[in-house]
Amino acid sequence: MISVADVKKAQNRIAGIVNETPFAYAPLLSSRCDARVYLKKENLQLTGAYKLRGAYNKIASLTADERARGVIAASAGNHAQGVAYSAGKFKIPSTIIMPETTPLLKVLSTKSLGANVVLHGENYDEAYAYALEYSKTHGFTFIHPFADDEVIAGQGTVALEMIESVDDIDIVVIPIGGGGLISGMGSVFKQLKPSVKIIGVVASGADAMLQSFNAKKPIDSVSVRTIADGIAVRDVNEKNLNYILEVVDEIVSVDDEEIANAILFLLEKQKLIAEGGGAVGVAAIMHKKFQYEKNSKIATVLSGGNIDVSMLSIIIEKGLIKAFRKMKLVITLIDKPGSLMDLTDLFRELNANIIQIDYDRTSTSLSYGDANVTLALETKGSEHQEEIRKRLHSEGYCFSEEMRG
């Protein structure tokens, strides 16, 4: 494991550069989960993610010659911004190879920090292979996002801050992509607080580290697919797996639906924006993916908040439908004056607010003289929606509905 002495050296290097982010009790989440839950809010870090810690520590530890050659990294976004920001502090050039599927927000944010961004490959691993080749061709110093001891030590400073703030944690839940964060944090906890249980969380669509942990040997995935793009790592690094086998007690997985639920909960109830990878710890707690005693003190890291706005809007929309707070209907009317007004009057009586409406009389699926009205309604729960359905049936309307997932 990484020594606490190395993590403390990293803490000294990043002091004054990296924010010591809040580590606070989450009352609503705690009440929901029958535990005392604390959130380490790395989504509020300068670059929106914990990755700045490891990137800065690594670049600060380079020789003058290594820095002068310029640095290069492969990243789906958060490590990219950490490297770009750190390189800017040292006034050296940086190049970042990002997968072509990287959310636009992360690409633009990385460019705004002064990095030269090159898009290549369908996932992190393809971008990584190209970055290694690119670094050899141009003589750049490669900054690995997770399989580097200085990077891992930098990430371990998250755990030092948590221990300094809250002393009696029972369980720490940590996201896993490549494994740098959990390797660093797990090393600190197992040396300073060995009784703390360390639980890692992967996305089910990128679960190579879970498979490898169970088999105790590297097992790569054929492909990855998850909304948690920041932890969508296909291949397992042996160095990190060995660290994880040493310091991690259990690894669990959460699917995209559970991740989306956690993102929406954090946004609405905690007033916090988390990206998919940053929300997996909360998802694991909310959906009881591991066992714990009632009132256990559980800490998790919101490791990043750089979510694409388009993805966030989709999560909100689907979440409202699943929570019976929004209802989408397609209703067939006789296309004559007053038909639409009769329908809207019905919804007014039912106290259902129309927030979107579209009128179509040209669809080839319609009989002549009919029209389809597509509506989105604000509703007040499942009973309210059932009342709406019964009233539409009783009034003789023909309709279809977008069903909950």
PyMOL commands that set and color helices and strands:
alter all, ss='L'
color gray80, all
select helices_A, chain A and resi 4-14+27-33+42-44+51-61+64-68+78-90+104-112+124-138+149-165+180-192+204-206+208-215+229-231+238-247+256-269+276-286+309-322+339-349+382-394
alter helices_A, ss='H'
color red, helices_A
select strands_A, chain A and resi 23-25+36-40+71-74+94-98+116-119+141-142+171-175+197-203+250-254+297-301+326-334+353-360+370-378+398-401
alter strands_A, ss='S'
color yellow, strands_A
deselect
rebuild
show_as cartoon
